[in-house]
Amino acid sequence: MAYDYQAVHALDGMIGAISERRVNHLAAHRTTAIAMVLAAPGQTAEAAGILVANGEFEARFSGPGEWLVLSEVHAPETLAAELGLRLGHFAFVADQSHGRVALTLSGPDATRILANGIAVDLHPDAFPVGRAANVLCNHLSVNLARTGETSFDLVVMRSFADALVGDLKVMARSFDLSVDFATR
Amino acid sequence: MASLISCPHCGTRAKEEFFIRGDATPVRPAPMAGDDMWNDYVHVRANPRGRIREYWQHVAGCRRWLVVERDNFTHEVFSVSDAAAGRGGER
């Protein structure tokens, strides 16, 4: 017997009831192609080289020889296979597209909001655009990446997405923050 | 307890990001070593005051096991290194 599976976003029903955009905005992405890449022993430099050379992938540091790879070009269904093809025996790939939720926090107070829950120096000199790190946000481990002077991407495990959005709302209580699904 | 740990991969982080995984000084005996050696390795631990070596895992960061050398009386941290580096491993 064949079953039809329906992809349901972890934040469906939790956010998106009020469509508004304030000075600071937290956008949850509906579909994001995400994969975890772990370099084979001793092949860290080779795997990193392949990931950097390819403009279709955005590799975010997760640990030594380990990256969270996001792609705007590839679909969630094909990213892991594409990565496997390019990386060959240099690395191991695991699809995370439905296992993680990507959020974008943007606005002039983005760093101040994050500073209420993240104990990492977010000054542009210490955490420049393009830098990524796994950090503790309150009690949740998230992958934080700076995508612009005042915009950050947070990638979190799917089951923690609701808790993270709740935490971010509390962290932004003294700032003007709206939360919605990304329109793109 | 030391409040800041300088992870060799992630930089200086708060201690809440780490789990302490135990004494890093016991050396694993050879597989066919005597029962008394294995008993010491598995069960017997010293409880010194002062400078100690411990395994800390950076669970909220790079998830690597680190060896932290610190003073459990003055809370001073002397060194932090990747546990694999200490035994000639990768990364």
Interface residues (C-beta under 8 A of the other chain):
Chain A: P41 G42 T44 S62 G63 P64 G65 E66 A119 V120 A133 N134 V135 L136 S141
Chain B: H9 C10 G11 R13 A14 E16 E17 V59 A60 G61 C62 R63 R64 D82 E90 R91
